[in-house]
């Protein structure tokens, strides 16, 4: 009855400071949770999901997710990286994720690429919904339930701007 889902943000905003040495590096990004898209066909395929979901089911699931996230009260998710260790391209970012009004520290394994005024950083980690005071969706006495762990995969690209 249930489906695996892929959620994406296409409206990430913020900045990254990438000086020559990592000691002064940092980043601050945010995105509006109400603008999250759900189950884009290409992302479902890349995640290895083969089931088909109707547009109505996708929208109902998205609306349910926004209610669980209390998007009206907590309109943004934020990630702030205050330190990085390692040697590019392989880094571990000391970061804080704020979701649903709760901030938690994370160590994010990431790959950094910097080339000709452009950068990209990508990685993945698991988080628990309950760590952010989110009760995973459940109906029929738990017969249909969303699991607590979520896999977060990120790729952020940017360009250098001059002051």
N, C-alpha and C positions, 0 to 999 in steps of 0.2 A: 504494500500500500504506500509506503513512504519512498522518498527519493533522496538521493544525495544532491546537494546544491552547490553552486558556485556563485559567490557574491563578489562584485568588483566595484572599485571606485575609479572614475575617470576624471574626477575633479580635485585631485590632490594639489594643494597650494603650500608654499613655504619657501624655505631657503636652506642652503648648505654652505658652510664655510669650509673650504678645502685648502688651507695653506700648505706650504711645502712640507712641514712637519705635522704629524698627526696630533701632537700635544694640544694644539689650539683648534682642532677640527670640531665641528658640531653641526647639528641640523635641527630644524623645527618644521614639521609638516602637519597639516590638518586637512580634513575633508568633511563635508556635510553628510551625515548618515542618511538623510532623506533622499540624497541623490544616488545612493547605492543601486547598482543594477543587479539583476539576478538572472542566472541561468542563460547567459548569452550562449548561443549554439557553439561558437568557436571555442569558448572557454570550457564548456562541458566536454567537447571532444578532446581538448588537450588534457583534461583531467582524467580521461579514460571512461567517462560516463556514457553509456549507450542508450539509456532509457529516454523516451520522448515525454515531454511534459507540455500540457496545453498552456496557451497564453493565459487563460483564466486561472489555472493552478499556480502559475508563476507569479502572477500579480497578487493572488490571495496570500501566497507564502511571503512575498515581499512586504505586504501590509502587516502581516502577523509579526514578521521580524522587526519592523519599525515600532510596533506596539511594545514588543519585548524590550527593545532598546530605549523606549520612552524618548523617541526622537524629538518630541516637542520640548521636553525638559532638558535633554542632553543632545543638542543639535549637531555637535561636532565630535569626531574622534581625533586625537592628537598623538603624535609620536615625536619625542624629543630625544635626540642622541647627544650626550654631553661628553662622551669620550670614545676613543677607538684604540684598540690594541691590535697588534699583528703587523704584518708587512703586506702592503698592497700587492696583489689584489685581494688577499685573504685577510679579513678583519673580523673582530668581534666588537660590536657596538654596544656600549653601555647605554641603555635607553630607558625611557619611561613611556608607557602606553597609557593614555587616558581614554577610557571607553565607559559610557553609561555613568559618567561622573566619578569614576574610580580610577586612580592612578596606581600602576604597578611597575616595578623595575623589571627589566628584561635584559638578558645578554643575547644579542642577535648575531649569529654567524652571518657574514655578508661578503659579497664580492664587489669590489670597487673598480671601476674603469674610468680613467680620466684621459681624454684625448682631444687636443685642439679646441679647448674652451668648452667642451661638453663632458658630462659625467653621467654614469649610470651606477646604481647600487642595487643589488638584488640579494635576496635570501629567503629563508623560510624558518618558521618556528611554530610550535604549538602553544595555544593558550587555553585556559579553561573558562567557560562562560561564568561559572560560579565565582571565580576570582574577581569578577567585575560586577558582582551582585545581579547577574542575569540568570533567571531560572529557565533552563532549557525547555522548549516547547514540548508538551506531552498531552495526549488525549486518551480516552478509553482506558483510564486507570493505568496508563503507562504502556499499553499495548502498542501504541505508536508514539515514539519519543525521539527527540533529537538528542544525540550524545553530547555530553559536556565538552569534550575536547574539540577544538577547532584548529585546523591547519591554516596558518596565515602565510601566504606567499606574496612577496612584494618585489616590485621593480619600479624604481623611480629614476627618471631621466631629467636632466636639466642642462642649461647653458649658462656660461659665465656672463654676468652683467657687469658693466663698468660703472663706477661711482661717478 
